């Protein structure tokens, strides 16, 4: 059932090599990377993120950025995906080039996700885990929407457009800065519709 839920969102390939949702998510991760390198200062740190430096044995890895959203929720940003934790449900990992959340019932990671292989305990959900994943994915997207709204309100759409100049290499799909929030809203709304059907199926 999780497959059908996600396929409802991903059923319209935009171009060869990816779907609309994968394209948008991959671009969003690029944008976070540019926000870290912003000339006027690291925007993630300014927004309350904690940056964790890689230990000596992971010297080639980028910093981990983690943010506590509330007493029960947190998010971790990585170049290869995003983790979202809700202490009521567990943790999801959304891979950069897949957009199908993997699930772990634990809310504390055994090891920090320095590399993709550090998340081998995450699996595709089954039974009621599917409902948990759907709920957390919607909440994650809600947070992304609010992040982009605040960034564009404070720094301007022009700033976000500037972060996409290097991204536009003639091969990647580019979602214009002015359309980013609207595209996330579309995905969120489609997921909500599929979650309603999911709830009916479990009755």
N, C-alpha and C positions, 0 to 999 in steps of 0.2 A: 504493500500500500504506500510506503514511502516513495517508491519509484514513481508511482502514478501521480502522487502529490507534486513532486518536483517536476515531472514531465509536463504538467499543466502549465508551469511557469516557463519551461524551456522548450516548448514545442514549436517555436518559430525561429529556425536558424536565420541569422542576419546575413552572414556570409560564410564562405567556406573557411573552416578552421575554428569556428566557435559559434556560440549562441549569443543572443542579445545580453543575457544575464551574465554570462561568463565575461563577455567583452567589457561590460560596465564594471563588474567587480574587479577585474584585472586592472582597469584604468584607475579605479578608486585606490587600489593599493599603491599604484605609481604616484598618485596625488599625495597620499600620506607620506611617501618617501620625499617628495618635493617639499612638503610642509615641514618636515624635519630639517631640511637643508636651507630653509628660507633665510635670505640674507639678513633680515631684520631680527632674526632669532627663531629658534626651534618652536614652531607653533604648537606641536603636541605637548611639549613641556609647559608652555604658557597656558595650555588648557587643562593642566593638572595631571598629565601622564607622568609616570615614573619611568625613567630609562635605566635599564639594567645592562651593565657592560658584560661582555662575554668573558668567561674565565679563561685561564691560560690554555687549557686543553681544547677550547673552542675559539681560538684566537682569530680564525678567519670568518667568524659569524658576525652579523650585524647585531646591534643592540636590540633587546626586547623592549617593547613599549607596552605598559600595562596601566589600565585606568579602572579605579573603583567607581562604579556608577551609583551604587547604593550599598546598604549593608549586606544585600544578598546577591548583587550582580556585579560582574566585572568583565572587561574585555582585554584581550591581548592581540596586538597587531604584529604580524610577521610578513616578510616579503612573499612567503609561499601560502599565506592564508590568514584567517582570523579565528580566534577562539572566543567563545562567549560562555560565561558561567552564570547559572542561576541556581542558588542553593536549594530551591524547591524542586528542581528537575535534574540537574547534573551539568554537563559541559558538552558543547558542540564544537567541532572543528570544521570550518568551511574552507576547503582547499581552493586555491586561487583559480585553477583551470577546470573546475568540476561543477561547483555550485550545488552539490548534494551534500548536506551536512552529515558528518560522522559523529557518533555519540559515545560518551563515556559517563557512567552514572556518578563517577567521582567528581567532587568539586575542588579538590586539591590535586594538582599534578604531581606525579611521582618525580619527574624531572622536568626542568624548564624546556620549552620547545625551541632549542637552538637550531635544530635541523628538522626537516620533514620526517626523517626516520625516528625522531624522538616521540612521535605521536602514534606509534604502532598499536597502542592499546585502544585507539578509537576505531569503532566499527559502524557499519550501516545499521540503523536501528531496526527493531522488530516489535510488533505488538504495541503496547502503550508507549514505548519509547518513541514511536513515530509521532505521537501527539506532542510529547515533550519537545522533540526536535522542531516541529512546526511552530510551536509557541515561541521557542527561543530564537528561531530564525527570524520570525516577525519582529521580535523585540530588538534583535541586532540591527535589522534594517531600519526600524524606528530611530535607533540611536544614530545610524549613519546619516539619515535624513536631517536630524537635528544638528549633527556636526556640520554638515554642508551648509545648512541654513545660517548657522551662526558664523561660519567662516566667510560666506559670501556677504552677509550683512555687515561684518566688521572690516573685512579686507577688500570686498568688492568682487563682482563677477570677473572683472578684468584680471585680478590676481589669479583666480582659478584658471582662467584661459591661458595665462602665461605659464602655468605649470604644465600645460598640455603641449607646448610647442615642441619639446624634444620627444614627447610621446608620439607625435604625428610624424612618423618616419616614412610614410607612404605605403606601409604594409599593415599596420595595426588599424583596427576599427577605432574611430575617435568619436566620443559622445561630447558634443559641445558643452562648454561650461554652463550655459544658460539652460541646458536640458537635463543636467545631471539629477537635480532634485526631482523633477517630474518623472524621470525614468525609474528612480528608486521608489517613488510613490506608486507607479504602475506595478512594479514587482510586488511590493507590499500588499497592495489591494488584491492582486491575483492570488497571492498566498493565503490571504484571509478568506477568500471565497473557497479555495480548496480545503482550508482547515474546517470550514463549516461542514463541508461534505464528509470530511474525515470524522468529525464528531458524530454525525448521523450514522456513519458506518459502524461506530463502536457501540451505539445504543443497542 
